[in-house]
Amino acid sequence: MYSPFTLNISPMKRLFLINFEKDPDETYIGFEPQWFEDASYGTGLRIIAWRKDGYVDVYQQPGLTVEEKLDVAAKGLADTHIHPMENARFNITPRGVDVAFAFEDKNGRPVKVEVVEKSQKPTNPFALLAPVGSSSTKPSYLPVYFMYGFDFVRRADTQVTISINGRSHKADPFPFPMNGSRVYFMRYSADTFLVDWCPAQSKMLELLEAPVVNPVGSEDNHYTGPNGTQYQLAEMAEEKELPAFAAIRAIHNQHTFEARFQPAFPEITHLPNKASLKGRFTFGAEASAGVVSGEYQVNRSGDQVEVTLHPKDGWEPQPTTLFLKFFFTAIKVFRQWPKTYQWKAKITLQQDAPPYMESKWERV
């Protein structure tokens, strides 16, 4: 069994976005602290520095894995620099954020940032799909990035320091109140679940591991692929039915990502010649974060199989309040950015070797 669909899950645990685009530095318009805590990836802080020219620089603590590219972010990665960032912290409590870091940028300029919410009122966080993919010009995967414990930083009783080369910068305000409070356009997630869906590739597909026979002699219907991803076969009512995948699942910490296909997506090596099939799919995790949905199409001609995925319906949120319903309706980018992505794959079936696939994402 083979599947053209793969995914990677980021070990990132927390995320904070700090915008000062209305009061920019000569180079930077925002910082994005990310906190990692993973045995293999490393533990520490990474700062994505958003530049005026659309690229990003990265400043990160020693011990973290160095990413070769970040093409889902704007125009992509420019420079990466390793800094100790002593005394840095990244805490999120029921009262809000407590984040501080300092480093010397690539031009030798001191950077100091500190944001501390001191309000005695508890926050009222929610869940959403981050629109991070809306800015990417050459994406290599679909960023299905769920943000749990998401909220904006309140302006009252908050200490904000954004200093670059001795000059202070003002954080961008948000244009309307959130839950009755004036807020900055600074937002954070206390619990991130970041899935890179179907990274572009040019290589042979990996053989899925067959189900394990359980003690009573029957098999389950879950094949296993890279990164422990499970591929659930649809139930076959008749022996002549072709194997097909009804769902794909991956678990990370307490979260479960699931992609479902209706009708089930056919296993490509069993697909008859000249066969053509259209269907629908959904991506999601916990119900509170909503779902992304769209259409798929698969066609076979000789030893060539072509697959297309288009999340044409975008993201459907699950707002828990009237305010959030208004918020997601008024700011259309949240719901609509997935509609601009399309995945295409060309697969060559080979007699004595695994299928070879070339795939890519396009903005449409």
C-alpha positions as a printed Julia matrix, in Angstrom:
364×3 Matrix{Float64}:
   0.0     0.0     0.0
   1.16    3.52   -0.85
  -0.29    6.95   -0.19
   0.66   10.26   -1.84
  -0.35   12.15    1.32
   2.21   12.9     4.03
   2.52   15.37    6.87
   4.99   16.76    9.39
   4.17   18.11   12.84
   6.23   20.91   14.37
   7.48   20.56   17.96
   6.69   24.25   18.64
   4.8    24.72   21.9
   4.05   28.46   22.14
   3.91   31.4    19.75
   3.75   35.2    20.07
   3.47   37.8    17.27
   4.61   41.38   17.92
   3.76   43.91   15.21
   5.12   47.45   14.91
   4.53   47.98   11.19
   3.02   51.43   11.79
   6.21   52.5    13.6
   8.81   50.42   11.76
  12.52   50.01   12.17
  14.69   50.58    9.1
  14.84   46.79    8.67
  12.18   45.1    10.8
   8.41   45.48   11.19
   7.72   42.69   13.67
   9.09   39.88   15.82
   7.68   36.4    16.32
   9.01   34.58   19.39
   8.54   30.8    19.24
   9.16   28.43   22.14
  10.31   24.83   21.57
  10.69   22.01   24.07
  11.49   18.72   22.38
  14.06   15.99   23.03
  15.2    15.74   19.41
  14.48   19.26   18.11
  15.88   21.08   21.14
  14.64   23.44   23.85
  14.73   27.19   23.62
  13.61   30.37   21.92
  13.53   31.25   18.23
  12.73   34.77   17.02
  11.38   35.25   13.5
  12.27   38.83   12.55
   9.89   40.09    9.87
  11.59   42.48    7.43
  10.22   45.4     5.45
  11.3    43.75    2.18
   9.11   40.68    2.8
  11.85   38.27    3.88
  12.54   37.04    7.41
  15.68   36.71    9.51
  15.95   34.17   12.31
  17.65   34.64   15.69
  17.63   31.55   17.88
  19.23   30.12   20.97
  21.94   27.45   20.71
  20.75   23.85   20.74
  17.68   24.35   18.55
  17.51   22.68   15.16
  18.41   25.12   12.38
  15.76   25.27    9.65
  17.1    25.44    6.11
  14.09   27.33    4.78
  10.9    29.02    5.93
   9.15   29.54    2.63
   5.72   29.56    4.26
   6.68   32.92    5.78
   6.33   35.83    3.34
   9.12   35.63    0.72
  11.09   33.15    2.78
  14.2    32.92    4.93
  17.11   35.32    4.43
  19.58   34.88    7.34
  19.86   32.74   10.48
  21.92   33.72   13.51
  22.58   31.85   16.76
  22.47   33.9    19.99
  22.45   32.81   23.66
  19.74   35.38   24.61
  20.5    35.03   28.31
  17.63   35.75   30.72
  15.06   35.39   27.92
  11.65   34.12   29.0
   8.39   33.06   27.36
   5.54   32.52   29.79
   1.77   32.55   29.28
  -0.48   32.57   32.33
  -4.23   33.0    32.9
  -3.44   36.74   33.14
  -1.7    36.92   29.74
   1.84   37.06   28.37
   5.19   37.55   30.1
   7.82   37.57   27.35
  11.29   39.09   27.19
  14.34   38.65   24.97
  17.38   40.58   23.81
  20.03   40.01   21.15
  22.37   41.81   18.77
  21.06   41.81   15.21
  23.14   40.99   12.14
  24.1    44.66   11.76
  25.41   44.84   15.31
  22.41   46.73   16.7
  21.05   45.88   20.17
  17.46   44.62   20.21
  15.44   44.5    23.43
  11.8    43.4    23.71
   9.66   42.92   26.81
   5.87   42.54   26.97
   4.19   41.87   30.32
   0.43   41.89   30.92
  -0.27   42.97   34.5
  -4.06   43.08   34.45
  -5.81   41.32   37.32
  -8.58   40.25   34.96
  -8.26   36.75   33.47
  -7.96   36.39   29.7
 -10.66   34.84   27.5
  -8.73   32.83   24.89
 -10.17   30.89   21.95
  -9.03   28.57   19.15
  -8.42   29.31   15.47
  -6.55   28.35   12.31
  -3.67   30.79   11.88
  -3.67   32.62    8.51
   0.13   32.34    8.32
  -0.1    30.88    4.82
  -1.77   34.01    3.46
   1.58   35.79    3.01
   3.57   32.99    1.39
   4.46   33.53   -2.27
   6.1    30.15   -2.93
   4.71   27.65   -0.41
   6.08   24.11   -0.28
   3.3    22.79    2.02
  -0.1    23.76    3.34
   0.36   25.2     6.87
  -2.55   23.79    8.87
  -1.56   25.65   12.03
  -4.07   25.41   14.87
  -3.74   27.93   17.69
  -5.21   26.98   21.06
  -5.33   29.36   23.99
  -5.2    32.21   21.46
  -5.71   35.83   22.49
  -4.66   39.42   21.87
  -2.58   41.47   24.31
  -4.66   44.01   26.21
  -3.49   47.61   26.15
  -4.49   48.46   29.72
  -2.0    47.49   32.45
   0.54   46.12   29.96
   4.24   46.98   29.95
   5.63   47.1    26.38
   9.24   47.68   25.4
  10.35   47.36   21.77
  13.79   48.88   21.33
  16.13   48.57   18.33
  19.49   50.34   18.38
  18.28   52.6    21.19
  15.08   53.69   19.45
  11.71   52.75   20.94
   8.91   51.52   18.7
   5.18   51.5    19.4
   3.24   48.26   19.07
   0.47   48.38   16.49
  -3.02   48.83   17.95
  -5.92   46.62   16.88
  -8.73   48.64   15.24
 -11.58   47.47   17.48
 -11.98   46.04   21.0
 -11.78   42.32   21.74
 -14.22   41.06   24.37
 -14.73   44.6    25.59
 -11.03   45.47   25.93
  -8.82   47.66   23.76
  -5.97   45.49   22.51
  -2.73   45.62   20.58
  -2.22   43.78   17.31
  -0.02   41.47   19.36
  -1.39   37.97   19.66
  -0.26   34.68   21.1
  -1.04   30.99   21.42
  -0.38   29.11   24.64
  -0.69   25.76   22.83
   0.21   25.39   19.16
  -0.49   22.38   16.92
   1.27   22.96   13.63
   0.8    20.51   10.75
   2.66   20.82    7.44
   0.29   19.03    5.07
   1.71   17.32    1.97
   5.2    18.88    1.73
   6.32   19.2    -1.89
   8.62   16.37   -2.92
  10.33   14.6    -5.8
  11.05   11.07   -4.65
   9.75    7.53   -4.41
   6.81    6.95   -2.08
   7.41    5.01    1.11
   5.76    1.63    1.56
   3.16    1.75    4.33
   3.51   -0.74    7.16
   0.75   -3.37    7.15
  -1.68   -3.69   10.06
  -0.63   -5.86   12.97
  -2.65   -9.03   13.58
  -4.14   -8.82   17.05
  -4.24  -11.71   19.53
  -7.68  -12.95   18.41
  -6.46  -13.37   14.84
  -8.16  -10.42   13.13
  -6.5    -7.34   11.64
  -7.27   -3.7    12.19
  -7.47   -1.48    9.12
  -4.78    1.06    9.96
  -1.6     1.14    7.92
   1.32    3.17    9.27
   3.43    5.66    7.34
   6.25    8.15    7.99
   6.25    9.95   11.36
   3.82    7.38   12.76
   0.95    8.66   10.61
  -1.99    6.25   10.44
  -3.83    5.53    7.18
  -7.29    4.07    7.76
  -8.65    1.83    5.02
 -12.34    2.1     4.21
 -14.45   -0.95    4.97
 -14.89   -3.1     1.86
 -18.33   -4.69    1.62
 -17.34   -6.89   -1.32
 -14.07   -8.6    -2.21
 -13.99   -6.95   -5.63
 -13.89   -3.46   -4.1
 -10.58   -1.66   -4.4
  -8.68   -0.6    -1.25
  -9.09    3.07   -0.41
  -8.19    5.39    2.47
 -11.08    6.85    4.44
  -8.95    8.87    6.85
  -5.4     9.86    7.77
  -4.5    10.61   11.4
  -1.49   11.84   13.34
  -1.17   12.4    17.08
   1.14   14.86   18.81
   0.96   15.41   22.56
  -2.76   15.79   23.33
  -3.82   16.77   19.79
  -5.01   14.61   16.88
  -4.95   15.81   13.27
  -7.36   14.04   10.92
  -7.97   14.27    7.18
 -11.1    12.51    5.93
 -12.06   11.65    2.33
 -15.55   11.11    0.9
 -15.6     8.89   -1.03
 -12.48    7.21    0.31
  -9.3     8.03   -1.64
  -8.2     5.04   -3.78
  -4.87    3.32   -3.14
  -2.98    4.42   -6.25
  -1.34    1.11   -7.24
  -4.77   -0.59   -7.32
  -6.41    2.18   -9.36
  -7.54    0.79  -12.76
  -6.24    2.35  -15.95
  -8.4     5.2   -17.29
 -10.05    5.55  -13.87
 -11.1     9.01  -12.73
 -12.55    9.95   -9.37
 -13.65   13.16   -7.66
 -14.49   13.63   -4.02
 -14.31   15.85   -0.97
 -11.98   16.11    1.99
 -11.79   17.84    5.37
  -8.83   18.61    7.66
  -9.29   19.21   11.33
  -8.24   18.57   14.9
 -10.33   19.45   17.96
 -13.81   20.68   17.03
 -13.17   24.08   18.65
 -10.62   24.92   15.93
 -12.98   24.29   12.99
 -12.18   22.51    9.73
 -10.66   23.14    6.3
 -12.53   21.49    3.42
 -12.38   21.18   -0.33
 -12.26   18.82   -3.29
  -9.86   16.2    -4.59
  -9.48   14.59   -7.99
  -7.43   11.56   -9.07
  -6.91   10.24  -12.62
  -4.88    7.38  -14.04
  -3.63    7.06  -17.61
  -1.27    4.13  -18.19
   1.49    4.3   -15.59
   0.75    7.96  -14.78
  -1.49    9.02  -11.89
  -2.37   12.68  -11.3
  -3.82   13.98   -8.04
  -5.18   17.44   -7.23
  -6.26   18.83   -3.85
  -7.96   22.22   -3.61
  -9.21   23.53   -0.21
 -11.78   25.56   -2.12
 -14.19   25.97    0.81
 -11.56   27.53    3.07
 -11.7    27.36    6.84
 -14.97   27.0     8.73
 -14.49   28.25   12.31
 -16.53   27.27   15.34
 -17.02   30.58   17.16
 -18.15   30.23   20.76
 -19.46   33.79   21.13
 -21.32   36.33   19.01
 -18.23   38.51   19.08
 -16.04   35.76   17.58
 -18.67   35.11   14.92
 -18.46   38.77   13.96
 -14.65   38.73   14.19
 -14.19   35.8    11.8
 -16.78   37.24    9.41
 -15.34   40.76    9.38
 -11.71   39.7     8.88
 -12.12   37.54    5.79
  -8.5    36.4     5.52
  -9.04   33.94    8.38
 -11.62   31.96    6.43
 -10.48   32.48    2.87
  -6.68   32.06    2.69
  -6.78   28.21    2.24
  -8.88   28.72   -0.91
  -5.81   30.18   -2.62
  -3.78   26.96   -2.26
  -3.77   24.01   -4.66
  -1.69   20.82   -4.55
  -0.77   18.88   -7.66
   1.03   15.56   -7.8
   2.23   13.46  -10.71
   2.95    9.84   -9.82
   4.71    7.3   -12.02
   3.86    3.67  -11.28
   6.93    1.44  -11.66
   7.11   -2.31  -12.22
   9.94   -3.2    -9.85
  10.18   -0.11   -7.67
   7.93    2.06   -5.51
   5.87    4.77   -7.26
   7.79    7.98   -7.94
   6.0    11.25   -7.13
   6.64   14.87   -7.99
   4.34   17.24   -6.11
   4.05   20.97   -5.52
   1.79   23.67   -4.08
   0.58   26.67   -6.05
  -1.25   29.86   -5.11
  -4.38   30.18   -7.26
